[in-house]
Amino acid sequence: MRIEFTNRRHTVAAARVAFEAQVDNRAVWCSVSLDALNDSCGNEGTSSHSLLSAFEANRPTIERAARRALEKNGGQSVELETRDLG
């Protein structure tokens, strides 16, 4: 399975950051929760800027977790929580 992450990302109702992966040339949206960003990535705010900053600062860790989840679930969308980043 070929997995690549694009630069497309956005906040979702100030509770998640959604980001796109290409899985075998198919767009798959993934997300990471506010709790995961707070608990594992040092985020302390709820603004879109705060969430995106925490995401970008921890992008390699988040993408590794997403890659593991995508490989495990056959390339379906994933919603990462704190336990996934630990």
N, C-alpha and C positions, 0 to 999 in steps of 0.2 A: 504494500500500500504506500503510495507516494503522498506525503503530507507537506504542504508549504503554507506559511502564514502570510497574509497580505497586510497592508497598512490600513485597511478599512476597519475602523472601530468607532464606537459611540456609546454614550451612556444611555441607559434605559430607565426612565422614571427615577433617576438618581438613586437607584438601588442595585444596578448591575452595570458592568461594562461589557458590551457585546463586541466580538471581534471575529473576523472572517478567516477561515482556513480553506485552502484548496485541497480536496482529497480526491486523488485520481482525476484531476482537472474538473472537479465539481465543487461549487461553492457550498460550504457548510458553515453555519453561524454557531459560534461558541460564546459562552459568557462566563464571567466571574462575578460572584456576589459581593455586595458591599461588606458583609461580614468577613468574607475571605480577605478582601483588601485591607480591612481594619485589623484582623487578627494576624495575618501573615505578611502583610506588605507595608505596614506602618502608616496606613491612611488614617487621618483623624477628622476629615471633613465629609460633607455630603454634597458639595457642589460638583457639577460636572468637571470643572477644572481640577479639583482635588482628586476625584476618582480617576480621571485620565492620567494625571501626573503619577499617581501610585501605580497604575497599570504600566505606564511606560518605564518607570524606574524598576519594575519587577518583571518586565516582559519575558525575559528568558525563562524564569521560573514558571510563570503562568503558561507559556507555550509548551514547556516540557510536560507539565501536568495535563494540558489539553491533548498533546500528542499521545500520552499514555492512555487517556480515556478514549480517544478516537481509535487507536489501535485495538483497544479492548472491545469497543462496541461496534466495530465494523465500519467506522466512518460516519456515524450519525451525530447530530448536534449534541453538544455537551454543555452542562451548566455546572461550573466548578464552584465548590464550596470550600470552607476552611480545611476540612479533612483531606481534600484533594491536593492542597498545596503543602501539607506537612511532611 
